[in-house]
Protein backbone atom coordinates (compact mmCIF):
# COMPACT_ATOMS: atom_id res chain seq x y z
CA UNK A 1 0.00 0.00 0.00
CA UNK A 2 0.98 3.66 0.09
CA UNK A 3 3.87 4.97 2.15
CA UNK A 4 1.53 7.04 4.32
CA UNK A 5 -1.43 4.74 4.77
CA UNK A 6 -4.42 6.75 5.99
CA UNK A 7 -6.87 3.83 6.01
CA UNK A 8 -7.39 1.61 9.02
CA UNK A 9 -6.83 -2.11 8.51
CA UNK A 10 -10.57 -2.90 8.23
CA UNK A 11 -11.12 -0.03 5.78
CA UNK A 12 -8.12 -1.09 3.69
CA UNK A 13 -9.35 -4.70 3.69
CA UNK A 14 -12.84 -3.58 2.68
CA UNK A 15 -11.39 -1.64 -0.26
CA UNK A 16 -9.19 -4.58 -1.25
CA UNK A 17 -12.11 -7.02 -1.11
CA UNK A 18 -14.13 -4.68 -3.32
CA UNK A 19 -11.19 -4.50 -5.75
CA UNK A 20 -10.90 -8.29 -5.72
CA UNK A 21 -14.62 -8.59 -6.54
CA UNK A 22 -14.24 -6.18 -9.47
CA UNK A 23 -11.30 -8.20 -10.81
CA UNK A 24 -13.33 -11.40 -10.59
CA UNK A 25 -16.38 -9.88 -12.26
CA UNK A 26 -14.34 -8.41 -15.11
CA UNK A 27 -12.35 -11.62 -15.67
CA UNK A 28 -8.96 -10.16 -14.73
CA UNK A 29 -7.96 -13.33 -12.90
CA UNK A 30 -4.20 -12.80 -13.37
CA UNK A 31 -4.39 -9.57 -11.34
CA UNK A 32 -5.54 -11.51 -8.28
CA UNK A 33 -2.00 -12.75 -7.73
CA UNK A 34 -0.80 -9.16 -7.44
CA UNK A 35 -3.20 -8.27 -4.62
CA UNK A 36 -2.93 -11.58 -2.74
CA UNK A 37 0.11 -10.62 -0.60
CA UNK A 38 -1.59 -7.40 0.53
CA UNK A 39 -4.77 -9.33 1.32
CA UNK A 40 -2.80 -11.83 3.43
CA UNK A 41 -1.03 -9.00 5.25
CA UNK A 42 -4.27 -7.21 6.05
CA UNK A 43 -5.97 -10.41 7.17
CA UNK A 44 -3.10 -11.25 9.50
CA UNK A 45 -3.26 -7.75 11.00
CA UNK A 46 -7.01 -8.05 11.39
CA UNK A 47 -6.73 -11.38 13.23
CA UNK A 48 -6.05 -9.73 16.58
CA UNK A 49 -8.40 -6.84 15.98
CA UNK A 50 -10.87 -5.61 18.56
CA UNK A 51 -12.87 -3.66 15.97
CA UNK A 52 -16.63 -3.42 15.95
CA UNK A 53 -18.29 -6.84 15.51
CA UNK A 54 -20.63 -5.39 12.87
CA UNK A 55 -17.68 -4.18 10.81
CA UNK A 56 -15.95 -7.54 11.09
CA UNK A 57 -19.16 -9.30 10.06
CA UNK A 58 -19.43 -7.02 7.02
CA UNK A 59 -15.85 -7.93 6.04
CA UNK A 60 -16.62 -11.64 6.51
CA UNK A 61 -19.65 -11.34 4.20
CA UNK A 62 -17.55 -9.60 1.55
CA UNK A 63 -14.88 -12.28 1.83
CA UNK A 64 -17.52 -15.04 1.60
CA UNK A 65 -19.05 -13.38 -1.47
CA UNK A 66 -15.64 -13.25 -3.14
CA UNK A 67 -15.00 -16.86 -2.20
CA UNK A 68 -18.20 -17.88 -3.99
CA UNK A 69 -17.01 -15.99 -7.07
CA UNK A 70 -13.61 -17.69 -6.87
CA UNK A 71 -15.26 -21.11 -6.72
CA UNK A 72 -17.42 -20.24 -9.73
CA UNK A 73 -14.37 -19.02 -11.67
CA UNK A 74 -12.51 -22.21 -10.78
CA UNK A 75 -15.40 -24.38 -11.99
CA UNK A 76 -15.60 -22.36 -15.19
CA UNK A 77 -11.90 -22.74 -15.88
CA UNK A 78 -12.08 -26.51 -15.31
CA UNK A 79 -15.10 -26.75 -17.64
CA UNK A 80 -13.33 -24.81 -20.38
CA UNK A 81 -10.21 -26.91 -19.93
CA UNK A 82 -12.18 -30.14 -20.29
CA UNK A 83 -14.02 -28.78 -23.33
CA UNK A 84 -10.78 -27.71 -25.01
CA UNK A 85 -9.27 -31.12 -24.36
CA UNK A 86 -12.34 -32.78 -25.84
CA UNK A 87 -12.13 -30.57 -28.93
CA UNK A 88 -8.43 -31.36 -29.27
CA UNK A 89 -9.05 -35.11 -29.19
CA UNK A 90 -12.06 -34.88 -31.51
CA UNK A 91 -9.82 -33.49 -34.24
CA UNK A 92 -7.88 -36.73 -34.26
CA UNK A 93 -10.80 -39.07 -33.75
CA UNK A 94 -13.68 -40.15 -35.88
CA UNK A 95 -16.26 -41.90 -33.75
CA UNK A 96 -19.26 -43.90 -34.95
CA UNK A 97 -21.45 -46.74 -33.69
CA UNK A 98 -21.41 -50.36 -34.73
CA UNK A 99 -24.47 -52.53 -35.34
CA UNK A 100 -24.57 -53.39 -31.63
CA UNK A 101 -24.72 -49.71 -30.60
CA UNK A 102 -21.16 -49.64 -29.29
CA UNK A 103 -19.07 -46.52 -29.90
CA UNK A 104 -16.03 -47.04 -32.10
CA UNK A 105 -13.05 -44.87 -32.93
CA UNK A 106 -12.52 -45.28 -36.66
CA UNK A 107 -9.11 -43.63 -36.63
CA UNK A 108 -7.62 -46.41 -34.54
CA UNK A 109 -7.83 -49.32 -36.91
CA UNK A 110 -6.78 -52.71 -35.79
CA UNK A 111 -3.73 -53.94 -37.60
CA UNK A 112 -4.43 -56.73 -40.04
CA UNK A 113 -0.77 -57.19 -40.70
CA UNK A 114 0.25 -60.72 -39.95
CA UNK A 115 3.86 -61.66 -39.49
CA UNK A 116 4.74 -65.22 -40.36
CA UNK A 117 7.87 -66.93 -39.30
C-alpha positions in Angstrom: 0.0 0.0 0.0 1.0 3.7 0.1 3.9 5.0 2.2 1.5 7.0 4.3 -1.4 4.7 4.8 -4.4 6.7 6.0 -6.9 3.8 6.0 -7.4 1.6 9.0 -6.8 -2.1 8.5 -10.6 -2.9 8.2 -11.1 0.0 5.8 -8.1 -1.1 3.7 -9.4 -4.7 3.7 -12.8 -3.6 2.7 -11.4 -1.6 -0.3 -9.2 -4.6 -1.3 -12.1 -7.0 -1.1 -14.1 -4.7 -3.3 -11.2 -4.5 -5.7 -10.9 -8.3 -5.7 -14.6 -8.6 -6.5 -14.2 -6.2 -9.5 -11.3 -8.2 -10.8 -13.3 -11.4 -10.6 -16.4 -9.9 -12.3 -14.3 -8.4 -15.1 -12.3 -11.6 -15.7 -9.0 -10.2 -14.7 -8.0 -13.3 -12.9 -4.2 -12.8 -13.4 -4.4 -9.6 -11.3 -5.5 -11.5 -8.3 -2.0 -12.8 -7.7 -0.8 -9.2 -7.4 -3.2 -8.3 -4.6 -2.9 -11.6 -2.7 0.1 -10.6 -0.6 -1.6 -7.4 0.5 -4.8 -9.3 1.3 -2.8 -11.8 3.4 -1.0 -9.0 5.3 -4.3 -7.2 6.1 -6.0 -10.4 7.2 -3.1 -11.2 9.5 -3.3 -7.8 11.0 -7.0 -8.0 11.4 -6.7 -11.4 13.2 -6.0 -9.7 16.6 -8.4 -6.8 16.0 -10.9 -5.6 18.6 -12.9 -3.7 16.0 -16.6 -3.4 16.0 -18.3 -6.8 15.5 -20.6 -5.4 12.9 -17.7 -4.2 10.8 -15.9 -7.5 11.1 -19.2 -9.3 10.1 -19.4 -7.0 7.0 -15.8 -7.9 6.0 -16.6 -11.6 6.5 -19.7 -11.3 4.2 -17.5 -9.6 1.6 -14.9 -12.3 1.8 -17.5 -15.0 1.6 -19.0 -13.4 -1.5 -15.6 -13.2 -3.1 -15.0 -16.9 -2.2 -18.2 -17.9 -4.0 -17.0 -16.0 -7.1 -13.6 -17.7 -6.9 -15.3 -21.1 -6.7 -17.4 -20.2 -9.7 -14.4 -19.0 -11.7 -12.5 -22.2 -10.8 -15.4 -24.4 -12.0 -15.6 -22.4 -15.2 -11.9 -22.7 -15.9 -12.1 -26.5 -15.3 -15.1 -26.8 -17.6 -13.3 -24.8 -20.4 -10.2 -26.9 -19.9 -12.2 -30.1 -20.3 -14.0 -28.8 -23.3 -10.8 -27.7 -25.0 -9.3 -31.1 -24.4 -12.3 -32.8 -25.8 -12.1 -30.6 -28.9 -8.4 -31.4 -29.3 -9.1 -35.1 -29.2 -12.1 -34.9 -31.5 -9.8 -33.5 -34.2 -7.9 -36.7 -34.3 -10.8 -39.1 -33.7 -13.7 -40.2 -35.9 -16.3 -41.9 -33.8 -19.3 -43.9 -34.9 -21.5 -46.7 -33.7 -21.4 -50.4 -34.7 -24.5 -52.5 -35.3 -24.6 -53.4 -31.6 -24.7 -49.7 -30.6 -21.2 -49.6 -29.3 -19.1 -46.5 -29.9 -16.0 -47.0 -32.1 -13.1 -44.9 -32.9 -12.5 -45.3 -36.7 -9.1 -43.6 -36.6 -7.6 -46.4 -34.5 -7.8 -49.3 -36.9 -6.8 -52.7 -35.8 -3.7 -53.9 -37.6 -4.4 -56.7 -40.0 -0.8 -57.2 -40.7 0.3 -60.7 -39.9 3.9 -61.7 -39.5 4.7 -65.2 -40.4 7.9 -66.9 -39.3 
